[in-house]
Amino acid sequence: MTAKTCAACDCELDSTAMLVTIGTRVVEVCCDECAEKLREAGTQAG
């Protein structure tokens, strides 16, 4: 089985992973800090 990693920092995800919607994509992140980084990047890119 392939380990899933955080979309922001590439850390291995565990049972505390969070789903974050960026534009039309849903990605998994490891923590609130990574979720916020992706949200900020999504608003700047779009």
CHARMM internal coordinates of N, CA and C (Angstrom, degrees):
IC EDIT
DIST 1 N 1 CA 1.4440
DIST 1 CA 1 C 1.5308
ANGL 1 N 1 CA 1 C 109.49
DIST 1 C 2 N 1.3050
ANGL 1 CA 1 C 2 N 117.20
DIHE 1 N 1 CA 1 C 2 N 135.49
DIST 2 N 2 CA 1.4554
ANGL 1 C 2 N 2 CA 122.12
DIHE 1 CA 1 C 2 N 2 CA 179.83
DIST 2 CA 2 C 1.5211
ANGL 2 N 2 CA 2 C 109.65
DIHE 1 C 2 N 2 CA 2 C -85.44
DIST 2 C 3 N 1.3196
ANGL 2 CA 2 C 3 N 116.22
DIHE 2 N 2 CA 2 C 3 N 132.98
DIST 3 N 3 CA 1.4601
ANGL 2 C 3 N 3 CA 120.67
DIHE 2 CA 2 C 3 N 3 CA 178.70
DIST 3 CA 3 C 1.5220
ANGL 3 N 3 CA 3 C 109.81
DIHE 2 C 3 N 3 CA 3 C -73.38
DIST 3 C 4 N 1.3266
ANGL 3 CA 3 C 4 N 116.44
DIHE 3 N 3 CA 3 C 4 N 139.84
DIST 4 N 4 CA 1.4605
ANGL 3 C 4 N 4 CA 121.31
DIHE 3 CA 3 C 4 N 4 CA 175.68
DIST 4 CA 4 C 1.5206
ANGL 4 N 4 CA 4 C 107.92
DIHE 3 C 4 N 4 CA 4 C -85.79
DIST 4 C 5 N 1.3385
ANGL 4 CA 4 C 5 N 115.29
DIHE 4 N 4 CA 4 C 5 N 146.76
DIST 5 N 5 CA 1.4567
ANGL 4 C 5 N 5 CA 119.51
DIHE 4 CA 4 C 5 N 5 CA 179.69
DIST 5 CA 5 C 1.5199
ANGL 5 N 5 CA 5 C 110.39
DIHE 4 C 5 N 5 CA 5 C -125.53
DIST 5 C 6 N 1.3089
ANGL 5 CA 5 C 6 N 115.28
DIHE 5 N 5 CA 5 C 6 N 158.68
DIST 6 N 6 CA 1.4578
ANGL 5 C 6 N 6 CA 123.69
DIHE 5 CA 5 C 6 N 6 CA 179.58
DIST 6 CA 6 C 1.5296
ANGL 6 N 6 CA 6 C 109.76
DIHE 5 C 6 N 6 CA 6 C -64.40
DIST 6 C 7 N 1.3310
ANGL 6 CA 6 C 7 N 116.15
DIHE 6 N 6 CA 6 C 7 N 137.08
DIST 7 N 7 CA 1.4666
ANGL 6 C 7 N 7 CA 121.14
DIHE 6 CA 6 C 7 N 7 CA -179.86
DIST 7 CA 7 C 1.5247
ANGL 7 N 7 CA 7 C 112.07
DIHE 6 C 7 N 7 CA 7 C -69.12
DIST 7 C 8 N 1.3274
ANGL 7 CA 7 C 8 N 118.04
DIHE 7 N 7 CA 7 C 8 N -18.92
DIST 8 N 8 CA 1.4631
ANGL 7 C 8 N 8 CA 120.87
DIHE 7 CA 7 C 8 N 8 CA -177.15
DIST 8 CA 8 C 1.5271
ANGL 8 N 8 CA 8 C 112.97
DIHE 7 C 8 N 8 CA 8 C -98.65
DIST 8 C 9 N 1.3286
ANGL 8 CA 8 C 9 N 117.46
DIHE 8 N 8 CA 8 C 9 N -42.48
DIST 9 N 9 CA 1.4683
ANGL 8 C 9 N 9 CA 118.87
DIHE 8 CA 8 C 9 N 9 CA -171.76
DIST 9 CA 9 C 1.5277
ANGL 9 N 9 CA 9 C 114.22
DIHE 8 C 9 N 9 CA 9 C -123.69
DIST 9 C 10 N 1.3260
ANGL 9 CA 9 C 10 N 118.16
DIHE 9 N 9 CA 9 C 10 N -1.21
DIST 10 N 10 CA 1.4668
ANGL 9 C 10 N 10 CA 123.74
DIHE 9 CA 9 C 10 N 10 CA 179.27
DIST 10 CA 10 C 1.5182
ANGL 10 N 10 CA 10 C 114.83
DIHE 9 C 10 N 10 CA 10 C 67.20
DIST 10 C 11 N 1.3355
ANGL 10 CA 10 C 11 N 118.19
DIHE 10 N 10 CA 10 C 11 N 14.62
DIST 11 N 11 CA 1.4643
ANGL 10 C 11 N 11 CA 120.13
DIHE 10 CA 10 C 11 N 11 CA 173.10
DIST 11 CA 11 C 1.5186
ANGL 11 N 11 CA 11 C 108.49
DIHE 10 C 11 N 11 CA 11 C -70.24
DIST 11 C 12 N 1.3214
ANGL 11 CA 11 C 12 N 116.52
DIHE 11 N 11 CA 11 C 12 N 151.34
DIST 12 N 12 CA 1.4510
ANGL 11 C 12 N 12 CA 120.48
DIHE 11 CA 11 C 12 N 12 CA 178.25
DIST 12 CA 12 C 1.5323
ANGL 12 N 12 CA 12 C 109.60
DIHE 11 C 12 N 12 CA 12 C -69.01
DIST 12 C 13 N 1.3337
ANGL 12 CA 12 C 13 N 115.93
DIHE 12 N 12 CA 12 C 13 N 135.22
DIST 13 N 13 CA 1.4588
ANGL 12 C 13 N 13 CA 120.77
DIHE 12 CA 12 C 13 N 13 CA -178.80
DIST 13 CA 13 C 1.5226
ANGL 13 N 13 CA 13 C 110.34
DIHE 12 C 13 N 13 CA 13 C -85.95
DIST 13 C 14 N 1.3292
ANGL 13 CA 13 C 14 N 114.96
DIHE 13 N 13 CA 13 C 14 N 146.92
DIST 14 N 14 CA 1.4526
ANGL 13 C 14 N 14 CA 120.67
DIHE 13 CA 13 C 14 N 14 CA 175.52
DIST 14 CA 14 C 1.5240
ANGL 14 N 14 CA 14 C 108.70
DIHE 13 C 14 N 14 CA 14 C -125.67
DIST 14 C 15 N 1.3113
ANGL 14 CA 14 C 15 N 117.89
DIHE 14 N 14 CA 14 C 15 N -158.40
DIST 15 N 15 CA 1.4621
ANGL 14 C 15 N 15 CA 121.53
DIHE 14 CA 14 C 15 N 15 CA -176.43
DIST 15 CA 15 C 1.5269
ANGL 15 N 15 CA 15 C 113.22
DIHE 14 C 15 N 15 CA 15 C -68.89
DIST 15 C 16 N 1.3350
ANGL 15 CA 15 C 16 N 118.51
DIHE 15 N 15 CA 15 C 16 N -11.11
DIST 16 N 16 CA 1.4635
ANGL 15 C 16 N 16 CA 121.17
DIHE 15 CA 15 C 16 N 16 CA -179.57
DIST 16 CA 16 C 1.5288
ANGL 16 N 16 CA 16 C 112.31
DIHE 15 C 16 N 16 CA 16 C -93.60
DIST 16 C 17 N 1.3260
ANGL 16 CA 16 C 17 N 117.99
DIHE 16 N 16 CA 16 C 17 N 8.35
DIST 17 N 17 CA 1.4688
ANGL 16 C 17 N 17 CA 121.61
DIHE 16 CA 16 C 17 N 17 CA -178.77
DIST 17 CA 17 C 1.5252
ANGL 17 N 17 CA 17 C 110.59
DIHE 16 C 17 N 17 CA 17 C -59.28
DIST 17 C 18 N 1.3352
ANGL 17 CA 17 C 18 N 115.17
DIHE 17 N 17 CA 17 C 18 N 148.16
DIST 18 N 18 CA 1.4562
ANGL 17 C 18 N 18 CA 122.00
DIHE 17 CA 17 C 18 N 18 CA -178.99
DIST 18 CA 18 C 1.5232
ANGL 18 N 18 CA 18 C 109.21
DIHE 17 C 18 N 18 CA 18 C -118.65
DIST 18 C 19 N 1.3278
ANGL 18 CA 18 C 19 N 116.53
DIHE 18 N 18 CA 18 C 19 N 148.12
DIST 19 N 19 CA 1.4632
ANGL 18 C 19 N 19 CA 121.24
DIHE 18 CA 18 C 19 N 19 CA 174.15
DIST 19 CA 19 C 1.5137
ANGL 19 N 19 CA 19 C 108.67
DIHE 18 C 19 N 19 CA 19 C -96.17
DIST 19 C 20 N 1.3404
ANGL 19 CA 19 C 20 N 116.41
DIHE 19 N 19 CA 19 C 20 N 134.90
DIST 20 N 20 CA 1.4555
ANGL 19 C 20 N 20 CA 122.55
DIHE 19 CA 19 C 20 N 20 CA -179.79
DIST 20 CA 20 C 1.5255
ANGL 20 N 20 CA 20 C 107.92
DIHE 19 C 20 N 20 CA 20 C -130.61
DIST 20 C 21 N 1.3231
ANGL 20 CA 20 C 21 N 116.87
DIHE 20 N 20 CA 20 C 21 N 134.13
DIST 21 N 21 CA 1.4538
ANGL 20 C 21 N 21 CA 121.30
DIHE 20 CA 20 C 21 N 21 CA 177.45
DIST 21 CA 21 C 1.5208
ANGL 21 N 21 CA 21 C 109.28
DIHE 20 C 21 N 21 CA 21 C -96.24
DIST 21 C 22 N 1.3186
ANGL 21 CA 21 C 22 N 115.60
DIHE 21 N 21 CA 21 C 22 N 122.88
DIST 22 N 22 CA 1.4568
ANGL 21 C 22 N 22 CA 123.03
DIHE 21 CA 21 C 22 N 22 CA 178.19
DIST 22 CA 22 C 1.5216
ANGL 22 N 22 CA 22 C 106.30
DIHE 21 C 22 N 22 CA 22 C -120.93
DIST 22 C 23 N 1.3181
ANGL 22 CA 22 C 23 N 117.11
DIHE 22 N 22 CA 22 C 23 N 107.64
DIST 23 N 23 CA 1.4613
ANGL 22 C 23 N 23 CA 120.17
DIHE 22 CA 22 C 23 N 23 CA -174.55
DIST 23 CA 23 C 1.5129
ANGL 23 N 23 CA 23 C 109.20
DIHE 22 C 23 N 23 CA 23 C 64.95
DIST 23 C 24 N 1.3284
ANGL 23 CA 23 C 24 N 116.60
DIHE 23 N 23 CA 23 C 24 N -116.46
DIST 24 N 24 CA 1.4645
ANGL 23 C 24 N 24 CA 121.28
DIHE 23 CA 23 C 24 N 24 CA 178.46
DIST 24 CA 24 C 1.5179
ANGL 24 N 24 CA 24 C 112.45
DIHE 23 C 24 N 24 CA 24 C -105.94
DIST 24 C 25 N 1.3352
ANGL 24 CA 24 C 25 N 116.95
DIHE 24 N 24 CA 24 C 25 N 1.87
DIST 25 N 25 CA 1.4688
ANGL 24 C 25 N 25 CA 121.13
DIHE 24 CA 24 C 25 N 25 CA -177.88
DIST 25 CA 25 C 1.5153
ANGL 25 N 25 CA 25 C 110.92
DIHE 24 C 25 N 25 CA 25 C -102.34
DIST 25 C 26 N 1.3246
ANGL 25 CA 25 C 26 N 115.57
DIHE 25 N 25 CA 25 C 26 N 144.97
DIST 26 N 26 CA 1.4592
ANGL 25 C 26 N 26 CA 121.84
DIHE 25 CA 25 C 26 N 26 CA 174.10
DIST 26 CA 26 C 1.5206
ANGL 26 N 26 CA 26 C 106.84
DIHE 25 C 26 N 26 CA 26 C -111.04
DIST 26 C 27 N 1.3319
ANGL 26 CA 26 C 27 N 116.57
DIHE 26 N 26 CA 26 C 27 N 125.26
DIST 27 N 27 CA 1.4648
ANGL 26 C 27 N 27 CA 121.79
DIHE 26 CA 26 C 27 N 27 CA -178.73
DIST 27 CA 27 C 1.5186
ANGL 27 N 27 CA 27 C 109.45
DIHE 26 C 27 N 27 CA 27 C -126.10
DIST 27 C 28 N 1.3201
ANGL 27 CA 27 C 28 N 115.72
DIHE 27 N 27 CA 27 C 28 N 161.37
DIST 28 N 28 CA 1.4577
ANGL 27 C 28 N 28 CA 121.63
DIHE 27 CA 27 C 28 N 28 CA 178.29
DIST 28 CA 28 C 1.5170
ANGL 28 N 28 CA 28 C 109.98
DIHE 27 C 28 N 28 CA 28 C -104.01
DIST 28 C 29 N 1.3245
ANGL 28 CA 28 C 29 N 116.17
DIHE 28 N 28 CA 28 C 29 N 138.12
DIST 29 N 29 CA 1.4594
ANGL 28 C 29 N 29 CA 122.36
DIHE 28 CA 28 C 29 N 29 CA 177.10
DIST 29 CA 29 C 1.5201
ANGL 29 N 29 CA 29 C 109.06
DIHE 28 C 29 N 29 CA 29 C -130.41
DIST 29 C 30 N 1.3406
ANGL 29 CA 29 C 30 N 115.06
DIHE 29 N 29 CA 29 C 30 N 164.11
DIST 30 N 30 CA 1.4566
ANGL 29 C 30 N 30 CA 119.97
DIHE 29 CA 29 C 30 N 30 CA -175.16
DIST 30 CA 30 C 1.5244
ANGL 30 N 30 CA 30 C 114.26
DIHE 29 C 30 N 30 CA 30 C -89.04
DIST 30 C 31 N 1.3566
ANGL 30 CA 30 C 31 N 117.59
DIHE 30 N 30 CA 30 C 31 N -22.53
DIST 31 N 31 CA 1.4659
ANGL 30 C 31 N 31 CA 119.28
DIHE 30 CA 30 C 31 N 31 CA -174.90
DIST 31 CA 31 C 1.5218
ANGL 31 N 31 CA 31 C 111.59
DIHE 30 C 31 N 31 CA 31 C -158.19
DIST 31 C 32 N 1.3303
ANGL 31 CA 31 C 32 N 116.10
DIHE 31 N 31 CA 31 C 32 N 171.92
DIST 32 N 32 CA 1.4630
ANGL 31 C 32 N 32 CA 122.09
DIHE 31 CA 31 C 32 N 32 CA 179.04
DIST 32 CA 32 C 1.5259
ANGL 32 N 32 CA 32 C 111.69
DIHE 31 C 32 N 32 CA 32 C -60.73
DIST 32 C 33 N 1.3166
ANGL 32 CA 32 C 33 N 117.21
DIHE 32 N 32 CA 32 C 33 N -37.68
DIST 33 N 33 CA 1.4645
ANGL 32 C 33 N 33 CA 121.15
DIHE 32 CA 32 C 33 N 33 CA -178.80
DIST 33 CA 33 C 1.5380
ANGL 33 N 33 CA 33 C 111.13
DIHE 32 C 33 N 33 CA 33 C -62.04
DIST 33 C 34 N 1.3146
ANGL 33 CA 33 C 34 N 117.03
DIHE 33 N 33 CA 33 C 34 N -44.24
DIST 34 N 34 CA 1.4607
ANGL 33 C 34 N 34 CA 120.59
DIHE 33 CA 33 C 34 N 34 CA 178.39
DIST 34 CA 34 C 1.5304
ANGL 34 N 34 CA 34 C 110.83
DIHE 33 C 34 N 34 CA 34 C -68.16
DIST 34 C 35 N 1.3153
ANGL 34 CA 34 C 35 N 117.24
DIHE 34 N 34 CA 34 C 35 N -37.26
DIST 35 N 35 CA 1.4600
ANGL 34 C 35 N 35 CA 120.90
DIHE 34 CA 34 C 35 N 35 CA 177.40
DIST 35 CA 35 C 1.5198
ANGL 35 N 35 CA 35 C 110.23
DIHE 34 C 35 N 35 CA 35 C -60.65
DIST 35 C 36 N 1.3220
ANGL 35 CA 35 C 36 N 117.27
DIHE 35 N 35 CA 35 C 36 N -44.27
DIST 36 N 36 CA 1.4604
ANGL 35 C 36 N 36 CA 121.39
DIHE 35 CA 35 C 36 N 36 CA 179.94
DIST 36 CA 36 C 1.5240
ANGL 36 N 36 CA 36 C 111.14
DIHE 35 C 36 N 36 CA 36 C -65.27
DIST 36 C 37 N 1.3316
ANGL 36 CA 36 C 37 N 117.48
DIHE 36 N 36 CA 36 C 37 N -40.15
DIST 37 N 37 CA 1.4680
ANGL 36 C 37 N 37 CA 120.86
DIHE 36 CA 36 C 37 N 37 CA 177.75
DIST 37 CA 37 C 1.5247
ANGL 37 N 37 CA 37 C 110.84
DIHE 36 C 37 N 37 CA 37 C -59.45
DIST 37 C 38 N 1.3248
ANGL 37 CA 37 C 38 N 117.31
DIHE 37 N 37 CA 37 C 38 N -43.56
DIST 38 N 38 CA 1.4500
ANGL 37 C 38 N 38 CA 120.03
DIHE 37 CA 37 C 38 N 38 CA -179.57
DIST 38 CA 38 C 1.5176
ANGL 38 N 38 CA 38 C 111.93
DIHE 37 C 38 N 38 CA 38 C -69.94
DIST 38 C 39 N 1.3203
ANGL 38 CA 38 C 39 N 117.62
DIHE 38 N 38 CA 38 C 39 N -37.55
DIST 39 N 39 CA 1.4673
ANGL 38 C 39 N 39 CA 120.42
DIHE 38 CA 38 C 39 N 39 CA 177.58
DIST 39 CA 39 C 1.5304
ANGL 39 N 39 CA 39 C 109.80
DIHE 38 C 39 N 39 CA 39 C -62.42
DIST 39 C 40 N 1.3211
ANGL 39 CA 39 C 40 N 117.28
DIHE 39 N 39 CA 39 C 40 N -44.00
DIST 40 N 40 CA 1.4596
ANGL 39 C 40 N 40 CA 121.09
DIHE 39 CA 39 C 40 N 40 CA 179.27
DIST 40 CA 40 C 1.5233
ANGL 40 N 40 CA 40 C 111.00
DIHE 39 C 40 N 40 CA 40 C -63.85
DIST 40 C 41 N 1.3098
ANGL 40 CA 40 C 41 N 117.44
DIHE 40 N 40 CA 40 C 41 N -43.18
DIST 41 N 41 CA 1.4506
ANGL 40 C 41 N 41 CA 121.41
DIHE 40 CA 40 C 41 N 41 CA 179.75
DIST 41 CA 41 C 1.5249
ANGL 41 N 41 CA 41 C 110.31
DIHE 40 C 41 N 41 CA 41 C -65.17
DIST 41 C 42 N 1.3206
ANGL 41 CA 41 C 42 N 117.04
DIHE 41 N 41 CA 41 C 42 N -37.17
DIST 42 N 42 CA 1.4636
ANGL 41 C 42 N 42 CA 120.89
DIHE 41 CA 41 C 42 N 42 CA 179.49
DIST 42 CA 42 C 1.5215
ANGL 42 N 42 CA 42 C 112.48
DIHE 41 C 42 N 42 CA 42 C -66.51
DIST 42 C 43 N 1.3177
ANGL 42 CA 42 C 43 N 117.86
DIHE 42 N 42 CA 42 C 43 N -35.61
DIST 43 N 43 CA 1.4532
ANGL 42 C 43 N 43 CA 119.78
DIHE 42 CA 42 C 43 N 43 CA -179.76
DIST 43 CA 43 C 1.5277
ANGL 43 N 43 CA 43 C 110.69
DIHE 42 C 43 N 43 CA 43 C -76.12
DIST 43 C 44 N 1.3088
ANGL 43 CA 43 C 44 N 118.29
DIHE 43 N 43 CA 43 C 44 N -29.99
DIST 44 N 44 CA 1.4701
ANGL 43 C 44 N 44 CA 121.63
DIHE 43 CA 43 C 44 N 44 CA 178.84
DIST 44 CA 44 C 1.5250
ANGL 44 N 44 CA 44 C 110.87
DIHE 43 C 44 N 44 CA 44 C -75.76
DIST 44 C 45 N 1.3168
ANGL 44 CA 44 C 45 N 117.35
DIHE 44 N 44 CA 44 C 45 N -33.16
DIST 45 N 45 CA 1.4559
ANGL 44 C 45 N 45 CA 120.74
DIHE 44 CA 44 C 45 N 45 CA -176.81
DIST 45 CA 45 C 1.5262
ANGL 45 N 45 CA 45 C 112.16
DIHE 44 C 45 N 45 CA 45 C -80.22
DIST 45 C 46 N 1.3119
ANGL 45 CA 45 C 46 N 117.14
DIHE 45 N 45 CA 45 C 46 N -24.79
DIST 46 N 46 CA 1.4232
ANGL 45 C 46 N 46 CA 119.91
DIHE 45 CA 45 C 46 N 46 CA -169.54
DIST 46 CA 46 C 1.4308
ANGL 46 N 46 CA 46 C 120.17
DIHE 45 C 46 N 46 CA 46 C -96.94
END
COOR INIT
IC SEED 1 N 1 CA 1 C
IC BUILD
